[in-house]
Amino acid sequence: MATRISEDPAKSVLLLEAGPDYTEFEHWPTELRDGTRQEASAAGARFNWSYRATGTAEQDAPMEIARGRVMGGSGAVNGQVFLRGLPEDYDSWAQQGNDQWSFANVLPYFRKLESDADVRDDFHGSEGPIPVVRAPLETWHPFQQAFMAACASRGFPEDRDMNHPSSTGFGAAPMNNPAGVRMSCALAYLSAARHRLNLTIRSDVLARCVQFDGKVAVGVEVESNGEVFTVLGREIVLTAGGIASPQLLMLSGIGPASHLAELGIPLVQDLPGVGQNLRDHPIVYVDAALNPDHATDFSGSRIQTLLRYTTAGSPLRNDMQVYVNNAASGPSPLGSGPGSDQPLLRMTCILEQADSVGEMRLASADPLDKPVIDYRYLRSEFDCSRLREAVRLCQQVLEQPAFAGFVEGLVSPTAGTIASDAALDAWLKRTVFTTFHTSGACRMGPDHDPMAVVDQYCRVRGVDNLRVVDLSICPNVVRANTNATAIMIGERVAEWL
């Protein structure tokens, strides 16, 4: 947004980032630049906000939630899958009173943001800032090749373009990591705009709250190097993501009146939807023991291929995503999944449109206190049944001839657990994790929707000169990894501004 808006020399733009900024590509830390590395998302890492959340009541410990605290945000620490949502996702937003967000209306912005190296047609862009690539077949790791062969043997169709509107099946994953470089918006967009005299960039500046004159947003209270300042602006735009944007609104006096009163925060606007409608993609891992002869580290991209399909009896197309990961020993760097002393082949099951709806609340009125996040996963039989099916599909995939010689049996869950619905449900509720696709807690909607936080132009309801522009405005999380949609939202609103 800062890059696009500052294309107009009559506009003066100030971009604030709580984390550090690196102005030259050569100075980018390796864990950010190298897309094969995950340590930037590890709990307590220097570029991670390191939130914690409750997944289910059955879990023994909170989940670690990785969010990027560096210029480029979570796109600077993510897994780089650059997958669009389905047309039905955006059309459902329009059907809820947000007609500007139909698939037909957002498609031009998907085309505008990307430069697809492999596909040239009316659905793809070739001149945008974000490079989109797919790993060529000859570079696929043997596990990826085995996974594709197993998917074919199970009757799934081959998908040559997962960003096509009719996409389904298995194929190469669209990624924004050319030559293995994680291309965040800081690299893809901001690098071309840093020279502009009308763009000021300040890093290591924490936004504490929005300041108001009555119902008019006039600035932001920020903290830098231990000092507190007030920065004034004619238009205030929060792009802090699915967790920090609703947190900032509540710290600013915008949110559920009763909750803010409990914390002594003066009320500016009673919006009961702030922090509600918390959406995400529940994820579980299926781990199998590897034959020692194949227990080699995978030095390439973690993800090269994907399978998307519709679960049995579901009215929701492509409501499941499955992929095989690299061999891993011990727990994931993200703190997810069981640890092991033996090499593992990990398969991942992502529930793309869950019934689960969570909630986010403030822990206190202190901006430095992390919010209280409860995803409330797997509270419906529909969610459990779809993940049960996916786990059993993974078992069947690993039993295909393509994996013969690679694996030596399931480690988690065990075959005995998979055989019982009750045992498998208990395992799911203990081990379910997040895909870090938090959305929805500032959702958009028409004026007659009492739980809408912003209108479809992303203006916060009941106040002036304040917008929220990130995944928190989505009525529901899209059936895809969310980075492409987040950037599309920025492109769409930047044009209005």
N, C-alpha and C positions, 0 to 999 in steps of 0.2 A: 504494500500500500504506500509506504514512504517513497518507493521508487516511482510508482505510477503517478501519484499526486504531484510530486516535484517535477514531473515533466512539464507542468505548467509553470512558467517562470513567475507568474503573478501570485502563486501560492508559496507561503513560507511554511516549512514542515520541520518539526522537531521530533525525532525518533528517540525514545528512551528504552533502555534495556537494563534489566537488573543484573545480568551477568556481564562477563568481559566481552570485548570486541577485538577482532584481529583484522587489521586493515589490508594486509597482504596475504595472498594464498600461501606463500612460503612460511608464514608465521603461524598458520593454523596448526594446532596440536595434532599429532598423529592420530589420536583416538577419535578426533572429529573428522579428519580428512579421509582416513582409511575406512571405507564402508564395510570391510570384513570384520572390523573390531567392534566389540560390544561394551568395553569397560567404561565408556562414558555414561552408560545407563546403569551402572552398578550402584547399589545403595551407598550413599555417602560420597560418591564421586564428585569431583570439583565442578562439573558442568550439569549436575543433576539437582533438581529441587528436592528430591528424595521424600516425596509424600508417602504416607502410609494410609491404608484403607482396610475396611472390613469387606470380605467377599461373601462369606456365609457364616452363620452362627456355629457351624460344625468345625471351622478351622481353628487350629491351635494358636496361630500367630497372625498378626496383620500382614497384608500384602504390601510389598514395596512398589511404589508407583513412580516410575521414571518420567520426568518432564525436563526438557532442556532449559538450562539457565545459562545462556550464552547467546550472542547475536545469531539469529537464525532459529532460535527456539527449539522445539522438539524435533523439527526437521533436521537439526544439526546433530542429533544423537540417535536417529531412528533406524529402522531396518530397511528402508529405501524401496519398499514395494510401492509402485506408483499406479495404483489401480483405481479406476473411477467407480462410483456407485452405479447401480442399475438405473435405467430411465425411470422405472417405477418408483425409486426412492425419491427423486426430485419431483416427479408428478404427484406423489402423495403429499409433499409439502404444499404444492399448489392447491391441491384439493382441500387442504385445511385453511385456505384463505390467503395463501402466499403466492399469487399467480405469477409474480416476477421470477419464481424459482422453478418453473416447470423445466423438464429436460430440454425442450426446444429453446427455452430462454437461457439456460446455462451452458449449452453446448458451445456457443461461440467463445466462451471464456475458457473452457477446457482446451479448445483449439488454440486460443491466443497464448496460453501459458506454456505450451509444450513445443518441443521440436522432436518428433518421433523419428528415430533413425531407421525404422523398419517398415512402417505402414504409411502409405500415401493414399488418402481418400478423403471424402467429405467429412468424416468424423474425427480426423486427426489434424494437428497442426505441425508445421515444419519450420516455423520461424520464431518460436517462443523461447523464453529464457531457460525453461527446464528441459534438459535432455532426457529422452526416454529410450531405453535400450532393452534388449532381451539377449540372454546368453545364447550364443549359437550352439546347436546340438553337439558339435564336436568338442565343446568345452565343458559339457555337463559331467559332473562327478558320477562315478558308477552308481551311487545310490539314487541319483536323480534319474538316470537312465532306467534303472530297475523299477522305480516308482512309476514312470510313464508307461513302461511295458505292462506292469501290473494293473494300472488303471484301464488300459486298453483291453486286457484280458477279462476285466470285470464288466466290460460293455460300455464304458464311458466314452463319449465322443472326443475327438481331438479338437482343441481350440487354438486356432492360429493367431487370434487377436483378442486378448482378454478385455480390452477397452472398447470393443465393438458392442453396440447396444444389445445384440442378440447372443452375446457370449455365454457359453457354458461348457463344462468339461475340463480336460487337462491340457496343459501346454506350458510354454515358457512364460515366466512372470515378467510383466513390464516393470522396469526398475529405473530409478534416477541416479545411477552410479556408473557413468561411463569411465572405463579404465579403473574401476574400483573406487572412484572418488565419490563420497557422499555429497551430493549437490543440494545443499540447503538453500533457502532463499537469500541468506547472507552472501553466498557465493554467486548464485544464479541471477539474482536481481540487484542487490545493493552494490555489488562491485562496480557496476556500470554507472552508478549515480553518485558516488561519494564525492566527485569533483564539483557537484552543483552548489552554487552559492546560496541557493534557497533551501538547502537541506542541511540541517544540523543534527549530528549523531552524538548521543551521550550514552556511554556504557557505565556499568557499575552504579546504576541509579535505581533505587527501589521505589516503586510507586506505593504510597501508603494509603491514599484515598483521593477521591475526586472532591473538589471544593465547589460549593454552590453559592450563588446569590439568589436566595429564594429557591425557585425551581429551575434556575438557569445554571448549567455547568460552566464555570469560568476558568478552571485550572485544576492542577493536580498537586497535592502535597507529596513531596518526594524526599528521599534520604540518600545522601551521597557522602561517603567517607566520614560518617558520624554526624554530619550536619543535616538539618532539615530545611528545605526550601519550598517555596510555592512557585510553580511554573504556570503562567497564564496562557490561555489559548482560546481562539474563537470557536473551535470545534475540537472536542475531546473524543478520541477513539481508543477503546480498550481492545487490544488484540492479544490478550494474555493467555488464551487457551481455555480448554474445557473446565479447568479447576480454578485458575487464578482470576479469571474474569468474573464469575459469580462471587468469588471471595471479595474482590475489590468493590463490587457493587454493594455488598452488605456492609463492608467497612465504611462505605461512603454514605450509609443511611438509606439505601435502596434495597428493599427485600421484605420478607415477612415481618410485619410490625411487631408481633408478639415476640419473635426471636430477637429482634434488635433491641427491644425494650429490656429483655432479660439481661443483655450485655451492656446496657447503658449507652447505646449508640443512638444519637439524635436522629429521629425519623425525617427523611426528606420525601420519600415516596413509598407508600405501602404497595409492594409488588409480591404477592405470596408465591409466585412461581420461581423466584430466584433461589437456586439451589435444589429445586425439585426437578423431576423428569430426567434424572441422571442416567444416561444411557452408555452402554459399552458392549464390547464383544467378549463374552466369556470364552475362555480357552482352556483346554486340557492337553496334556502330553502323554503319549503312549511310548514307552521306552522298551526296547528289546536289547538283549545282550548280543554283542557282536562276536562273530568268529574272530579269534585273535589274528588270523591271517589277513583280515580286512580292517583291523583296528588302527587305521592311520588317521592322522589329523587331516582335516579338510581346510586348506588354506584359501580357497576361493570364496565367492559370495555365499553367505549362509543359505540363501534362498535362490534357486534357479527356476524351479517349476512349481506349479500349483494345480490343484483340482478344485473346481467349484461345481456343486450339484445341488439338487433340490431333494430334501429328505422325504421319506415315504409319507404320503398323505398331506404334505404341507402345501398351503396355498401360496407360500412365499418362494418365488424362484431364487435359486442359488442361495439358499439360506445356510449353507455349510461350505467351509473352505478347509481343505486338508493339504498338508505338504510334508515332505520329509526333510529333516534338517541334517546338518553335518554330524559326524560322530562326536560325542562329547563325553568326557569323564567328569564326574562330580556335578554339582548343581550348576544351573545356568547362571551366567553373570548377572542376570536380572533378578536373581533370587528365587526363581521359580523352578518347580519340579524337584523330584527326589534326587539326593546325591547318590553317588555310586563310586566304588573303587574300580569298577570295570568299565571298559569302553561301551558306549551305548549308541544305538541307532534310535534317534528321536523322531517320532511323527507328531504332528501338531494338528489339532482339531479346533476350529474357530466357529462358534455359533454366530452367524452373521446378523440375524435380527431376533434378538431375545425378547421374551415377554418381560424379563426383569427390568424393573425401574427402581433406581436408587435415589439417594438424597445426600446433599452436602450442606453442612452447617458450619458456622464459625465456632471455634473453640473458645475464643475470647475476642476482645476489641483490639488486641495487639496485632498489628500487621505482620509481625515476625512469627506469630503462632500459626502452625499449619492447620488447615481446616479439618473438620471431622467428616470423613467420606465413608459412606456405606452403600456398596453396589447392590446388595440384596439379590445375589445370583441364585438361580435355580429354584425359585419359589413356585414354579409352575410345572406340571407334569409335561406340558408341551416342550419346555426347554430340556428337561431331563431326558425325555424319550428321544429327542433329536441327537443329543450328545451320546446317549447310549448307542444309537445306531452308528454314529461316526466312529466310536471306539471299536465297535465290532467290525466295521469296515476296515479299520487299520489292521486288525488281527487277520482278516481275510487277505488283505493286500500283502502282508508279510508272509503269508503261506503260499503265495503265487510262485511259480517256477523262477521268475525273474530274481527273486530274493534268495533262492537256494544257495547255500554256502555262505551267505552274508550274516544271517542271524541265527541265534541259538536259543530262542525262546523269549517269552515276554518277562519283563522284570516288574513293570508297573503300568497298568494293573496286571495281576496274574491271570492266567487262563481261568482259574477257578472263580475269581471275582467277576470276570466278564460273563461267565455262564449264568449268573444270578442277577436279575433286575435289581433286587433289593441291595445286594452287595455292591453292585456297580453304581447305583445311585449314591450310596454312602461314600464310595471312593470319589465320585465326581464332586460331591459337596465338600470333601476334605481337601481336594487337590486343585479345584478350579482356580484359575488365575485370570489376570487381565491382559488384554492385547494392547493396552495403552491408547485406546481410541475413545477416550472420554468425551462425551458430547451431550448437548441438550439442556443444560441447567440454566440457560438464559434463552429459552426457545422463543422463536418468533411466532406471531399469530395476529389475527385481526382484533379490532378494538373490543368486540363482544366476547373474546376469550379471556376469562378472568385470570388464567394462569400464564398468559403470554407476557414475556418480559420486554421484548422488542417488537416493533412492527416489521413488515417485510423489507423495509429499507434499513433495518438494523438500528433504528432510533429507539432509545430507551423510552418506554411509555411513561407519560406523566411529567417528564422533564424536557428541557431543551438543550441542544448543543452537545448531546452525549450519545455515542453509539457503541455497540459491541459488535465486533467483526471477527468471528472465529468459530470453531466447531460448537461452541456452547449455544449458538442460535439454532442449531438443527433440531427440528421437531423429533427426529429419531436418527440414530446413527445409521449411516449408509451401509449397504451390503458390500463392503470393500474396505481395504486399508484406507485411512482417512486423510493422508497427506495431500493427495491430489484435490480432494474436495475442499480442504482448508485453503489451499492456494486459489482455487476457483472462487471461493467466497471473497477473498481479498481482491481479486481482479474485478469481480462484479461490483462491489461497493466502491472501489476506487474510482470507477467510471462515474458513479453518481456524485461522488464528492468533487 
